[in-house]
Amino acid sequence: MKEFVKRHEVDPAITWDLSSLFTTEEEVKTEVDSIVKDVEVFVETYENKLESADDYKNALDAYQSIAGRVYRVGSFGFLHAATDSTDNDRVKLSQFIRMRTGKAAAKMEFLEQSLREESEELLNELKSMGYDAYIKEVLRQKERALSSDVENALKLLSPITDGGEGLYNRAKLADLRFEPFTVNGKEYPMSFGLFEGHYEGEKDTDLRRAAFDHFYEGVGDYRHTIAAILNMNMQKDKIISELRGFDSVIDYLLFNQNVSRELYERQLKGIMNDLAPIMRRYAKIMQKEHGLEEMTFADLLLSLPEESDKRVSVEEAKEIIMEALKPLGEEYGEILRRAFTERWIDFAENEGKSTGAFCASPYGAHPYILISWSGSMSDLFVLAHELGHAGHFAIAQNRQQLLDTRPSLYLIEAPSTTNELFLAKYLLEKAESEQEKRTIYQIMIARTYYHNFVTHGIEGVFQNKCYEAVDRGEALTADQYDQYFRETLEEFWGDAVTIQKGAERTWMRQPHYYSGLYSYTYSAGLTLGTEANRLLQEEGDAAVKRWISFLEAGGTKDVLGLAKLAGVDLSTDAPLKNTMKKIETLVDGVEGK
């Protein structure tokens, strides 16, 4: 297994093209300077001069124009650095953009503060001028708003207070290095990307388990640093929650998602109580398939033996995904075509590149997808997943103004996970044998449901324990993070899986912890996605139209309202129960029942 190459050694054909944003560093810096000047004009034009609904509409129109530019230039800095965090020039440019535009944007906060203080009559008039959803959200936030000086200070400090993920990624991707390790007389390189993209699913048990031990021993050298960064971020959340009058930091973070405790706790309880027995059975099946005397945490990402060596090229992935998602219509298909032909996707595997995968969707440009392509079937599902985000926001941004494009974080993963289910259905229809179908069932579990429900679900339960400790006034250390994660793993897997030394450090691998209560929302999105997909398969075009309406709506409705557009009632636990039944059916398929 070769080591990853440097970024400059990568074939440009498999990288993304950021020119729809900016082409040179000079152009970026010129735009930042221009934004700063235009913000000054905005402040001079509107601060303390807003009297009528027309005044506010003009101000909001101007605000959205500037905010879109901030979004695009910030996205460029983030994306440029994400492909190589070892390049200090890339990182410095990203930080420069973040600091200068963050300070400028803070100066426009007076607009929202002024809106909170306006009469109901004026706000209702403004709603009718095209700002209905935005004004409703302003009014919802009003009860927790602070004085204008404090709100402005928080905005000015945001490049620092929101910098936890950046610090984490610098430690993980730029500083953390692994020595090679030896298995049965052969030496192998190690990195975050190699472990997550290759070794975790390695079919050779000796190599897989040795890689696991070596990886977690290596990350352990940074456990106190990363724990300090995570604790800093969680304590920041707690301080802001208290400033805004919340008794619990969890309630504050859920308020930001516009989600009730009932919906949140339903997901966590469903994962630990209902999903755990199903996945323990799955673990036993995979143990038998691979002839393992003991099923360990290091073995959980194994595929069926006959699937281990199958590889998919980028061109094959394009053809498969385009066909699989045809039911979503011509507009959606055109978005997919452009993603491949216009280089929206960065496929390269290189040193310093962000691990995992993501989709960024700057308003006024097209989405960008990061993935490190190894050619596995799992990668195929990951790519379909990220294209789900791209399709969602490309369509929403075509229909909605900037302030109305993003739905609650609770639903953000629904379009992505639904795409995975479309892909699975297509692959099942093309399968030529029962064994091939069985393999697809296993991939659906291992990628779609294991990753989104089990991996992120366990992370959600872990986060809940951590934030409960923060609510009790505790400062968390590496030992406590280890303890909470091990407890959660052991509770979930029971005696079906041995949680060996090192597994408790898995919390060190996840950047989502720096985005509030993000991890659990994968299971929430997949719950909506699974139920919506069931309707799509049963009802055809009518359900497809509803689904496209859901995508088009962006963030113009609350969680329950958006789900209803897709024909799903999230006010009950029926969608979650149906999802559990779906997972159990897949496990039956793997077992050959």
C-alpha positions in Angstrom: 0.0 0.0 0.0 1.6 3.2 -1.1 1.7 6.5 0.8 -0.4 9.4 -0.3 1.3 11.8 -2.7 1.8 15.5 -2.1 -1.0 17.8 -3.4 1.2 19.3 -6.2 1.8 15.8 -7.5 -1.9 15.1 -8.1 -3.4 14.9 -11.6 -5.5 18.1 -11.9 -8.2 16.2 -13.8 -9.3 14.5 -10.5 -9.3 17.7 -8.5 -12.1 20.3 -8.3 -12.0 23.6 -10.2 -12.5 26.5 -7.9 -12.5 29.1 -10.7 -16.3 29.5 -10.4 -15.4 31.2 -7.1 -12.0 32.8 -7.7 -8.9 32.1 -9.9 -6.1 33.8 -8.0 -5.1 34.8 -4.5 -4.9 38.5 -5.6 -8.5 38.3 -6.9 -9.6 36.9 -3.5 -7.9 39.6 -1.5 -9.3 42.3 -3.8 -12.8 40.9 -3.2 -12.2 40.9 0.6 -11.2 44.6 0.4 -14.3 45.3 -1.7 -16.6 43.6 0.8 -15.1 45.6 3.7 -15.7 48.9 1.8 -19.3 47.9 0.8 -20.1 47.0 4.4 -19.0 50.5 5.4 -21.4 51.9 2.8 -24.1 49.6 4.1 -23.7 50.8 7.7 -23.6 54.4 6.6 -26.8 54.0 4.5 -29.0 52.0 6.9 -27.8 52.1 10.5 -30.3 54.2 12.6 -32.1 55.1 9.4 -34.6 52.3 9.1 -38.2 53.5 9.6 -40.5 51.8 7.1 -41.0 48.3 5.7 -39.6 49.6 2.4 -36.4 50.7 4.2 -36.0 47.3 5.7 -36.7 45.5 2.4 -34.0 47.6 0.7 -31.6 46.9 3.6 -32.3 43.1 3.5 -31.8 43.0 -0.3 -28.4 44.8 0.1 -27.5 42.6 3.1 -28.2 39.4 1.1 -26.0 40.6 -1.7 -23.0 41.2 0.6 -23.7 38.1 2.6 -23.6 36.0 -0.6 -20.2 37.5 -1.5 -18.9 36.7 2.1 -20.2 33.2 1.7 -18.4 32.7 -1.7 -15.0 34.1 -0.7 -15.1 32.3 2.6 -15.9 29.1 0.8 -13.0 29.6 -1.4 -10.6 29.9 1.5 -12.0 26.9 3.3 -12.0 24.7 0.2 -8.6 25.8 -0.9 -7.2 24.8 2.6 -9.2 21.6 2.9 -7.3 19.9 0.1 -3.9 20.4 1.8 -3.7 21.6 5.4 0.1 21.1 5.3 0.4 24.1 3.0 0.7 27.1 5.3 0.0 29.6 2.5 -3.4 28.0 2.0 -4.2 28.0 5.7 -3.0 31.6 6.1 -5.3 32.8 3.2 -8.3 31.0 4.8 -7.6 32.6 8.1 -7.1 36.0 6.5 -10.5 35.7 4.8 -12.3 34.5 7.9 -10.9 37.3 10.1 -11.5 40.2 7.8 -14.9 39.2 6.5 -16.1 38.1 10.0 -15.2 41.5 11.4 -17.0 43.2 8.5 -20.1 41.0 8.7 -20.4 41.8 12.4 -21.0 45.4 11.5 -24.2 44.5 9.7 -25.7 42.8 12.8 -27.6 46.0 13.7 -30.1 45.1 11.0 -31.4 42.0 12.7 -31.3 43.6 16.1 -33.4 46.5 14.7 -35.9 44.1 13.3 -36.4 42.4 16.7 -37.4 45.8 18.1 -39.9 46.7 15.4 -43.7 46.6 15.7 -45.7 43.5 14.7 -47.5 45.6 12.1 -44.3 46.6 10.3 -42.9 43.0 10.4 -46.1 41.6 9.0 -45.9 44.1 6.1 -42.3 43.0 5.5 -43.4 39.4 5.5 -45.6 40.1 2.5 -42.6 41.6 0.7 -40.9 38.3 0.3 -39.3 37.8 3.7 -42.0 35.7 5.5 -39.8 32.8 6.5 -36.9 35.0 7.6 -39.1 37.3 9.7 -40.6 34.3 11.4 -37.1 33.1 12.4 -36.1 36.5 13.6 -39.2 36.5 15.9 -38.4 33.0 17.1 -34.9 34.1 18.0 -36.1 37.3 19.6 -36.9 35.8 23.0 -33.3 34.7 23.3 -31.6 37.7 21.8 -29.2 39.8 23.9 -28.5 43.6 23.7 -27.2 44.9 20.4 -23.7 45.5 22.0 -23.4 41.9 23.2 -24.8 40.4 19.9 -22.2 42.5 18.0 -19.4 41.4 20.3 -20.3 37.8 19.9 -20.3 38.2 16.1 -16.9 40.0 16.2 -15.5 37.1 18.3 -17.0 34.4 16.1 -13.7 33.8 14.1 -12.2 32.9 17.5 -15.1 31.2 19.2 -16.0 29.2 16.2 -12.3 28.2 15.5 -12.4 24.9 17.3 -12.8 22.8 14.2 -9.9 24.6 12.5 -7.6 24.0 15.5 -8.7 20.3 15.5 -8.0 19.9 11.8 -4.6 21.5 12.1 -3.6 19.1 14.9 -5.1 16.1 13.0 -4.0 16.8 9.5 -0.9 19.1 9.7 0.8 18.0 12.9 -0.1 14.4 13.6 2.3 11.9 12.0 2.5 8.1 12.2 5.5 5.9 12.0 5.3 2.9 9.6 4.2 -0.4 11.2 5.2 -4.0 10.4 2.9 -7.0 9.9 4.3 -10.5 9.2 7.6 -9.0 8.2 6.2 -6.4 5.8 6.2 -2.6 6.5 3.2 -0.4 5.9 2.7 3.4 6.0 0.0 5.0 8.2 -2.0 8.2 8.0 -5.6 9.3 8.9 -6.5 8.9 5.2 -5.0 5.5 4.8 -6.6 4.1 8.0 -10.1 5.4 7.2 -10.0 4.8 3.5 -8.2 1.5 3.4 -7.1 -0.3 6.5 -10.5 -0.3 8.4 -12.0 -2.5 5.7 -8.9 -4.6 5.0 -9.8 -8.3 4.6 -6.5 -9.5 6.0 -7.3 -9.8 9.7 -3.7 -9.5 10.9 -3.1 -6.4 8.9 -6.5 -4.8 9.8 -6.1 -5.4 13.5 -2.5 -4.3 13.6 -3.4 -1.1 11.7 -6.1 -0.5 14.2 -3.7 -0.8 17.2 -1.0 1.3 15.5 -3.5 4.0 14.5 -5.0 4.4 17.9 -1.7 4.3 19.6 -0.6 7.1 17.3 -3.6 9.4 17.8 -3.2 8.8 21.5 -0.1 11.1 21.4 -2.4 14.0 20.7 -5.4 13.0 22.9 -4.8 15.7 25.5 -4.4 18.5 22.9 -7.5 17.4 21.0 -9.4 16.9 24.3 -8.5 20.5 25.3 -9.8 21.8 21.9 -13.1 19.9 22.2 -13.6 21.0 25.9 -12.9 24.6 24.9 -15.6 24.3 22.2 -18.2 22.7 24.5 -17.5 25.2 27.3 -18.0 28.0 24.8 -21.4 26.5 23.9 -22.3 26.4 27.6 -21.3 30.0 28.2 -23.4 31.3 25.3 -26.3 29.1 26.4 -26.2 30.8 29.8 -25.9 34.2 28.2 -29.1 33.5 26.3 -30.9 32.2 29.3 -31.0 28.4 28.7 -30.8 26.1 31.7 -29.1 23.4 29.6 -26.6 23.7 26.8 -28.4 20.9 25.0 -31.6 23.0 24.9 -29.6 25.9 23.5 -28.1 23.7 20.7 -31.5 22.2 19.9 -33.1 25.7 19.8 -30.6 26.6 17.1 -31.9 23.6 15.1 -35.5 24.5 15.9 -36.0 21.0 17.3 -37.8 19.8 20.4 -36.2 17.6 23.1 -38.8 15.0 22.1 -37.5 14.6 18.6 -33.9 14.6 19.8 -34.3 12.1 22.5 -36.5 9.8 20.3 -33.5 9.4 18.0 -31.1 8.6 20.7 -33.3 6.1 22.5 -34.2 4.4 19.2 -30.5 3.9 18.4 -29.6 2.5 21.8 -32.8 0.5 22.5 -34.1 -0.6 19.1 -31.2 -0.6 16.8 -28.6 -2.1 19.0 -30.1 -5.6 19.1 -30.4 -5.6 15.3 -26.7 -4.6 14.8 -25.5 -7.1 17.4 -27.1 -9.8 15.2 -25.4 -8.3 12.1 -22.0 -8.4 13.9 -22.5 -12.1 14.6 -23.3 -12.8 11.0 -20.2 -11.0 9.8 -18.1 -12.8 12.4 -19.3 -16.1 11.0 -18.8 -15.0 7.4 -15.1 -14.2 8.1 -14.5 -17.2 10.4 -13.4 -15.0 13.3 -13.0 -16.5 16.7 -13.8 -13.1 18.2 -15.6 -10.1 16.7 -13.8 -6.9 17.7 -14.5 -3.2 17.1 -11.7 -3.3 14.5 -13.7 -5.8 12.4 -17.0 -4.0 12.2 -16.4 -2.4 8.8 -15.6 -5.6 7.0 -17.6 -6.3 3.9 -18.7 -9.8 2.8 -15.6 -11.8 1.7 -16.6 -11.9 -1.9 -17.0 -8.1 -2.0 -13.7 -7.1 -0.6 -11.7 -6.6 -3.8 -14.4 -5.0 -6.1 -13.4 -1.6 -7.3 -15.3 1.1 -9.2 -13.7 3.8 -11.4 -14.8 7.4 -11.4 -16.3 7.0 -14.9 -18.2 3.9 -13.8 -19.4 5.8 -10.7 -20.8 8.6 -12.9 -22.7 6.2 -15.1 -24.2 4.2 -12.2 -25.2 7.3 -10.2 -26.7 9.1 -13.2 -28.9 6.0 -13.9 -29.8 5.4 -10.3 -31.0 8.9 -9.8 -32.9 9.3 -13.0 -36.3 9.1 -11.2 -35.6 12.5 -9.7 -36.0 14.2 -13.1 -34.2 16.1 -15.8 -33.2 19.1 -13.6 -31.6 16.9 -11.0 -29.9 14.9 -13.7 -28.4 18.0 -15.2 -27.0 19.0 -11.8 -25.3 15.5 -11.6 -23.9 15.8 -15.2 -22.4 19.2 -14.4 -20.9 18.0 -11.2 -18.8 15.5 -13.1 -18.1 17.4 -16.3 -17.4 20.8 -14.7 -15.1 19.4 -11.9 -17.3 20.1 -8.9 -15.7 17.1 -7.2 -12.2 16.6 -5.7 -11.4 12.9 -6.0 -7.7 13.0 -5.2 -6.0 11.1 -2.3 -3.2 13.3 -1.1 -1.3 14.1 2.1 -2.9 16.8 4.2 -6.4 16.5 2.6 -9.4 16.6 4.9 -10.6 13.2 5.8 -14.1 11.9 5.2 -16.2 13.7 2.7 -18.4 16.8 2.5 -20.3 19.1 0.2 -20.0 22.9 0.4 -22.7 24.9 -1.4 -21.8 28.6 -1.6 -24.8 30.7 -2.7 -24.4 32.2 -6.1 -22.0 29.5 -7.3 -22.3 25.7 -7.7 -21.7 23.1 -4.9 -18.3 21.5 -4.3 -17.7 18.0 -3.1 -14.6 16.6 -1.4 -14.0 12.8 -1.3 -10.8 10.7 -1.3 -11.6 8.2 -4.0 -10.2 4.7 -3.4 -12.7 3.0 -5.8 -14.5 0.9 -3.2 -18.3 0.3 -3.3 -18.5 2.3 -0.1 -17.0 5.2 -2.0 -19.8 4.9 -4.5 -22.4 5.3 -1.8 -20.4 8.2 -0.2 -20.4 10.0 -3.6 -24.1 9.5 -4.1 -24.6 10.8 -0.5 -22.6 14.0 -1.2 -24.3 14.5 -4.5 -27.6 14.5 -2.6 -26.4 17.6 -0.7 -25.3 19.1 -4.0 -28.6 18.4 -5.7 -30.6 19.7 -2.7 -28.8 23.1 -2.4 -28.5 23.6 -6.1 -32.2 23.3 -6.4 -33.0 25.2 -3.3 -30.8 28.1 -4.3 -32.4 28.2 -7.7 -35.8 28.8 -6.0 -35.0 30.6 -2.7 -33.2 33.8 -1.7 -30.1 33.3 0.4 -31.8 33.8 3.7 -34.3 31.0 3.0 -32.1 28.2 1.6 -30.9 26.2 4.6 -33.3 24.0 6.5 -32.8 22.9 10.1 -29.8 20.8 10.7 -32.2 18.1 11.8 -33.1 17.5 8.2 -29.9 18.4 6.4 -28.9 14.7 5.9 -32.2 13.6 4.4 -31.5 14.3 0.7 -28.1 12.8 0.9 -29.2 9.5 2.5 -32.2 9.2 0.3 -29.7 9.2 -2.7 -28.0 6.2 -1.1 -31.3 4.4 -1.1 -31.9 5.2 -4.8 -28.5 3.8 -5.6 -29.1 0.6 -3.6 -32.4 0.0 -5.4 -30.7 0.5 -8.8 -27.9 -1.9 -7.8 -30.4 -4.5 -6.6 -32.3 -4.3 -9.8 -29.1 -4.9 -11.8 -27.9 -7.8 -9.6 -27.6 -11.0 -11.5 -27.7 -13.4 -8.6 -29.0 -13.8 -5.1 -25.4 -13.7 -3.8 -24.9 -10.3 -5.5 -28.1 -9.1 -3.9 -26.9 -10.3 -0.5 -23.7 -8.3 -1.1 -25.7 -5.1 -1.8 -27.8 -5.6 1.3 -24.6 -5.8 3.3 -23.2 -2.6 1.7 -26.4 -0.8 2.5 -26.0 -1.8 6.1 -22.3 -1.1 6.3 -22.4 2.2 4.5 -25.9 3.8 4.5 -27.2 2.6 7.9 -24.1 1.7 9.8 -22.3 5.0 9.0 -25.3 7.2 9.4 -27.2 5.4 12.2 -24.6 3.5 14.1 -21.4 5.5 13.8 -23.0 8.9 14.0 -25.7 7.7 16.4 -23.2 6.5 18.9 -21.4 9.8 18.5 -24.7 11.5 19.3 -25.2 9.6 22.5 -21.5 10.3 23.4 -22.1 14.0 22.8 -25.2 14.0 25.0 -23.2 12.5 27.9 -20.5 15.1 27.4 -22.9 18.1 27.3 -24.7 16.7 30.3 -21.4 16.8 32.2 -20.8 20.3 30.9 -24.2 21.3 32.3 -23.1 19.9 35.7 -20.2 22.3 35.6 -17.5 19.8 34.7 -14.5 20.5 32.5 -13.8 17.4 30.4 -10.4 15.8 29.9 -9.1 13.1 27.5 -9.8 10.4 30.2 -13.4 11.4 30.5 -13.9 11.5 26.8 -12.4 8.0 26.6 -14.6 6.8 29.4 -17.9 8.2 27.9 -17.1 6.8 24.4 -16.1 3.3 25.8 -19.3 3.2 27.9 -21.4 4.0 24.9 -19.8 1.4 22.7 -20.1 -1.3 25.3 -23.7 -0.4 26.0 -24.6 -0.5 22.2 -22.7 -3.7 21.3 -23.1 -5.7 24.4 -21.3 -9.1 24.3 -21.5 -9.3 20.5 -18.4 -7.2 20.0 -15.2 -6.9 22.0 -14.3 -3.3 22.5 -10.5 -3.6 22.5 -8.0 -1.0 23.8 -7.9 2.1 21.6 -11.5 2.0 20.5 -12.4 4.5 23.2 -10.3 7.1 21.3 -12.6 7.1 18.3 -14.0 10.4 19.5 -10.7 11.9 18.3 -11.7 11.3 14.7 -14.8 13.4 14.3 -14.9 17.1 13.3 -18.7 17.2 13.6 -18.5 17.8 17.3 -17.5 21.4 16.6 -20.9 22.0 14.9 -23.1 21.6 17.9 -25.4 18.5 18.1 -24.7 17.5 14.5 -23.9 13.8 14.7 -27.3 12.6 15.7 -29.0 14.4 12.8 -27.6 11.8 10.4 -30.0 9.3 11.9 -32.8 11.9 11.8 -32.1 12.6 8.2 -32.0 9.0 7.3 -35.2 8.3 9.1 -36.9 10.9 6.9 -35.0 9.7 3.9 -36.0 6.0 4.5 -39.7 6.8 4.9 -39.7 9.2 1.9 -37.9 6.6 -0.2 -40.5 4.0 0.8 -43.2 6.4 -0.5 -41.1 7.1 -3.6 -41.0 3.4 -4.4 -44.7 2.8 -3.7 -46.2 5.9 -5.3 -43.9 6.8 -8.1 -44.2 10.2 -9.8 -46.6 11.7 -7.1 -44.0 11.0 -4.4 -41.2 12.3 -6.6 -43.0 15.6 -7.0 -43.4 15.8 -3.3 -39.7 15.1 -2.8 -38.7 17.8 -5.3 -41.0 20.2 -3.4 -39.2 19.4 -0.2 -35.8 20.1 -1.9 -37.1 23.3 -3.5 -38.4 24.6 -0.2 -35.0 25.0 1.4 -35.5 26.5 4.8 -38.9 28.1 4.3 -40.7 25.9 6.8 -40.0 24.3 10.1 -38.9 20.7 10.6 -42.4 19.2 10.6 -43.6 21.4 7.8 -40.8 20.4 5.5 -41.2 16.7 6.3 -44.9 17.0 5.4 -44.0 18.4 2.0 -42.3 15.0 1.4 -45.3 13.2 2.7 -43.8 12.2 6.0 -45.2 12.9 9.5 -42.4 13.3 12.0 -44.7 14.2 14.8 -45.0 10.4 15.5 -42.5 7.7 16.0 -43.8 5.7 13.0 -41.0 6.8 10.6 -38.4 5.7 13.1 -40.0 2.4 13.7 -40.4 1.8 9.9 -36.7 2.6 9.5 -35.8 0.0 12.2 -37.9 -2.6 10.3 -36.0 -1.7 7.1 -32.6 -2.3 8.7 -33.8 -5.6 10.2 -35.0 -6.6 6.7 -31.6 -5.8 5.3 -29.9 -8.0 8.0 -32.3 -10.8 7.0 -31.1 -10.4 3.5 -27.4 -10.6 4.5 -28.2 -13.7 6.5 -30.0 -15.2 3.4 -33.5 -15.3 4.9 
